[in-house]
Amino acid sequence: MVNARALRATKEARDLRVAWVRILPPALSKLRRLSPSFPRQLVQGAGPGGKNMCLGGSHAIAPMIRVKRVYDPPSGDDGFRLLVDRLWPRGLSKEDAKVDLWLRDISPSSDLRKWYSHDPAKWHAFQKRYVRELSSKEELLDQVRRIEHEKGTVTLLFSSKERMCNNAVALQGVVRNRKWGTRASSRD
């Protein structure tokens, strides 16, 4: 069941963003020079069912960290394409993948990856263990946040056939929930 208050807040936020984009074009041109993707971030995903809404669709803020299967064709709204798997995807050339950066060290350890083996029943335990591993990789998490800050949109690429329960989705949650300059908690 949809919460009426959340829908009202979503509609008001969308209306505010659209009005702001129309009313302040000089300010937007200045912001565009600072961050070229800024206006696009405001407008995309502004309505219910917008294609760029966050997973779960409970609010209409365009995500800065996206997740996509590396075998899917690249698109213009991918932004900076970051491969977060330990192994290079089978049968895919570097030219076809169009990967901007391969951060294999941010991926789960081989032991964790083999233990999980993309079994949805182990998803929650996998997330907890992966967050624990990421707590010792703060510099890599900071690198992802810096790239997001500089490029605007970052797409985390994965090769798994499992689209909803994979390391890129777990990493997306960690990066989204982590505040800039603070350490990630490893609480279970």
C-alpha positions in Angstrom: 0.0 0.0 0.0 1.3 3.4 -0.9 1.7 6.0 1.8 -0.3 9.2 0.8 2.1 11.5 2.7 5.1 10.0 0.8 3.2 10.5 -2.5 2.4 14.1 -1.6 6.0 14.8 -0.6 7.2 13.2 -3.8 4.9 15.4 -5.9 5.9 18.5 -4.1 9.6 17.8 -4.5 9.1 17.1 -8.2 7.1 20.4 -8.6 9.7 22.3 -6.7 12.5 20.9 -8.9 10.7 21.6 -12.1 9.8 25.1 -11.0 13.4 25.7 -9.9 14.7 24.6 -13.3 12.4 27.0 -15.1 12.8 30.0 -12.8 16.6 30.0 -12.3 18.3 29.4 -15.7 21.2 31.8 -15.0 22.0 30.0 -11.7 21.7 26.7 -13.5 24.2 27.7 -16.1 26.7 28.5 -13.4 26.0 25.2 -11.7 26.4 23.5 -15.0 29.9 24.8 -15.3 30.7 23.3 -11.9 29.0 20.0 -12.5 27.9 19.3 -16.1 25.4 16.6 -15.1 23.6 18.8 -12.4 20.5 19.9 -14.3 20.0 16.3 -15.7 20.2 15.0 -12.2 17.4 17.3 -11.1 15.0 16.5 -13.9 15.6 12.7 -14.4 13.4 10.4 -12.4 11.2 13.3 -11.3 7.9 11.5 -11.7 6.4 8.3 -10.3 7.8 5.4 -12.3 10.6 7.6 -13.7 13.3 5.4 -15.2 16.0 6.8 -13.0 14.2 6.4 -9.6 16.1 4.6 -6.8 15.5 0.9 -6.2 12.2 0.6 -4.4 10.8 3.7 -6.0 9.8 5.4 -2.7 11.2 8.8 -3.7 12.1 10.6 -6.9 15.7 11.7 -6.3 17.8 10.7 -9.3 20.5 8.2 -8.1 24.1 9.1 -8.5 25.3 5.5 -8.1 23.7 3.2 -10.6 24.0 -0.6 -11.1 24.1 -2.3 -14.5 25.1 -5.6 -16.0 28.3 -5.2 -18.0 26.9 -7.3 -20.8 24.1 -4.7 -21.3 24.9 -2.2 -24.0 26.4 1.1 -22.8 24.2 4.1 -22.8 24.8 7.8 -22.7 23.4 8.2 -19.2 25.7 5.7 -17.7 28.2 8.3 -16.8 31.5 6.9 -15.4 31.5 3.1 -15.9 33.2 1.3 -13.0 33.6 -2.5 -13.1 33.5 -3.9 -9.6 34.1 -7.7 -10.2 37.2 -9.5 -9.3 37.3 -11.4 -12.6 37.0 -9.9 -16.1 33.6 -10.8 -17.7 33.8 -13.9 -19.9 33.7 -13.4 -23.6 33.7 -9.6 -23.4 36.5 -7.5 -24.9 37.7 -4.3 -23.2 36.5 -2.3 -26.2 33.0 -3.7 -26.1 32.7 -3.3 -22.3 33.6 0.4 -22.4 34.8 0.3 -18.8 36.4 3.5 -17.5 38.0 1.9 -14.5 38.2 -1.7 -13.2 38.4 -1.7 -9.3 38.9 -5.4 -8.7 40.1 -4.8 -5.2 36.8 -3.5 -4.1 35.0 -6.7 -5.0 34.3 -9.5 -2.5 37.2 -11.8 -1.6 37.5 -15.0 -3.6 36.4 -17.0 -0.5 33.3 -14.9 0.0 32.5 -15.0 -3.7 32.8 -18.8 -3.8 30.8 -19.2 -0.5 27.9 -17.0 -1.8 27.9 -18.5 -5.3 24.9 -16.2 -6.1 22.5 -18.2 -3.9 19.6 -15.8 -3.0 19.1 -17.6 0.3 22.5 -16.4 1.4 22.0 -12.8 0.2 21.6 -11.1 3.6 24.5 -13.0 5.1 26.6 -12.1 2.1 25.8 -8.4 2.5 26.9 -8.4 6.1 30.1 -10.2 5.3 30.8 -7.9 2.4 30.2 -4.8 4.4 32.7 -6.2 7.0 35.3 -6.7 4.2 34.6 -3.2 2.9 35.3 -1.7 6.3 39.0 -2.4 5.6 38.9 -0.9 2.1 38.0 2.7 3.1 40.4 4.2 0.5 38.6 2.4 -2.3 35.2 3.6 -1.1 36.6 7.1 -0.9 37.8 6.7 -4.5 34.3 5.8 -5.6 32.8 8.8 -3.8 35.4 11.1 -5.3 34.6 9.8 -8.8 30.9 10.3 -8.1 31.6 13.9 -6.9 33.7 14.7 -10.0 31.8 12.9 -12.7 28.2 13.2 -11.4 26.9 9.7 -12.3 28.8 6.4 -11.6 27.5 3.1 -13.0 28.8 0.1 -11.1 29.1 -2.8 -13.5 28.8 -6.5 -12.6 28.8 -9.7 -14.7 26.4 -11.9 -12.6 23.2 -13.1 -14.2 21.6 -12.4 -10.8 20.6 -8.7 -11.2 19.2 -7.9 -7.8 21.5 -9.9 -5.4 25.1 -9.3 -6.4 28.1 -7.4 -5.1 27.4 -4.3 -7.2 24.0 -3.9 -5.5 25.5 -4.4 -2.1 28.3 -1.9 -2.8 25.8 0.6 -4.1 24.0 0.4 -0.8 27.2 0.9 1.2 28.3 3.9 -1.0 24.8 5.5 -0.8 24.4 5.1 2.9 28.0 6.2 3.8 28.5 9.9 4.6 31.4 11.7 3.0 34.5 11.6 5.2 33.1 9.1 7.7 34.0 5.5 8.3 31.6 2.7 7.3 30.3 0.8 10.2 30.6 -3.0 10.3 27.7 -3.7 12.7 25.6 -6.7 12.0 
